């Protein structure tokens, strides 16, 4: 159990879930192919970012629902302006939530064994 939580925490922090040394992202949105330290491939078979999109979307919808409830109860006279502000805030949040949800999803994939060490890991960092 502790190992699984550690892998999720490392994924959230943007480090390799298995060893904790390699960085997942080379740029803000650009994912490395694999870990330089242990050779774990961050993408298994094909593009496995659907789970990360689901996590990000779920969090954003929950925050939007809570924000809409607060907006309706606290400022019913300013619904149009409040809705525009809420949509703007959620759009910006979605951009920053990408890295966290992607790292969390790769942590989940590492726990379940859906990602594995690549035999050709030296090709990542030549």
C-alpha positions in Angstrom: 0.0 0.0 0.0 2.8 2.4 0.9 4.6 1.7 -2.3 1.4 2.5 -4.4 0.9 5.8 -2.5 4.6 6.6 -3.1 4.3 6.0 -6.8 1.2 8.2 -7.0 2.9 11.0 -5.0 6.0 10.8 -7.4 3.7 11.0 -10.4 1.9 14.0 -8.9 5.3 15.7 -8.4 6.3 15.0 -12.0 9.0 12.4 -11.2 9.3 8.9 -12.4 6.8 6.8 -10.4 9.1 3.8 -10.0 12.5 5.3 -9.1 11.7 8.9 -8.3 14.8 10.3 -10.0 13.7 10.9 -13.7 11.6 13.8 -14.7 8.4 13.2 -16.6 8.2 16.4 -18.5 10.8 18.1 -20.8 8.6 21.2 -21.2 5.4 22.4 -19.6 3.2 20.2 -21.9 5.9 17.9 -23.4 6.2 14.5 -21.9 9.6 12.6 -22.0 9.5 9.2 -23.7 10.9 7.5 -20.6 12.9 7.8 -17.4 16.6 8.5 -17.9 17.4 6.7 -14.6 15.4 3.5 -14.7 14.2 3.3 -18.3 10.4 3.2 -17.5 8.4 4.2 -20.6 5.8 6.8 -19.6 3.6 5.8 -22.5 2.7 2.1 -22.7 1.1 0.8 -25.9 -0.1 3.8 -27.9 -1.2 7.1 -26.4 -2.6 6.4 -23.0 -3.6 9.9 -22.0 -7.3 9.2 -21.9 -7.3 8.5 -18.2 -5.5 11.7 -17.5 -8.1 13.6 -19.5 -10.8 11.9 -17.5 -9.2 12.9 -14.2 -8.7 16.5 -15.3 -12.2 16.7 -16.7 -13.8 15.3 -13.5 -11.9 17.7 -11.3 -12.8 20.7 -13.5 -16.5 19.7 -13.7 -16.7 19.3 -9.9 -15.1 22.7 -9.3 -17.4 24.2 -11.9 -20.5 22.7 -10.3 -19.4 24.0 -6.9 -18.6 27.5 -8.4 -22.0 27.6 -10.1 -23.8 26.7 -6.8 -21.9 29.5 -5.0 -22.6 31.9 -7.8 -26.4 31.2 -7.8 -26.7 31.4 -4.0 -24.4 34.4 -3.4 -24.7 36.6 -6.5 -28.0 35.8 -8.3 -28.1 39.3 -9.8 -24.8 38.9 -11.5 -25.2 35.5 -13.2 -23.9 36.6 -16.7 -20.7 38.2 -15.4 -20.2 35.5 -12.8 -20.6 32.7 -15.4 -18.1 34.4 -17.7 -15.6 34.7 -14.8 -16.2 31.1 -13.8 -15.6 29.8 -17.3 -12.4 31.9 -17.5 -11.1 30.6 -14.2 -11.9 27.0 -15.1 -10.2 27.3 -18.5 -7.0 28.5 -16.9 -7.3 25.8 -14.2 -7.6 23.2 -16.9 -4.2 24.2 -18.4 -2.4 23.9 -15.1 -4.3 20.7 -14.1 -2.8 18.9 -17.2 0.6 18.1 -15.7 -0.8 17.0 -12.4 -3.5 14.7 -13.9 -1.0 13.3 -16.4 1.5 12.5 -13.7 -1.2 11.0 -11.5 -2.4 8.8 -14.4 1.2 7.6 -15.2 1.5 6.7 -11.5 -1.7 4.7 -11.7 -0.4 3.0 -14.9 2.9 2.2 -13.1 1.0 0.6 -10.2 -1.1 -1.5 -12.4 1.9 -2.6 -14.6 0.5 -1.0 -17.8 3.9 0.8 -18.3 7.1 -1.1 -18.2 10.9 -0.7 -18.6 12.0 -0.3 -22.2 14.8 -2.4 -23.5 15.9 0.4 -25.9 16.1 3.1 -23.2 19.5 4.3 -24.4 17.8 5.6 -27.5 15.8 8.1 -25.4 18.9 10.1 -24.3 21.5 9.9 -27.1 
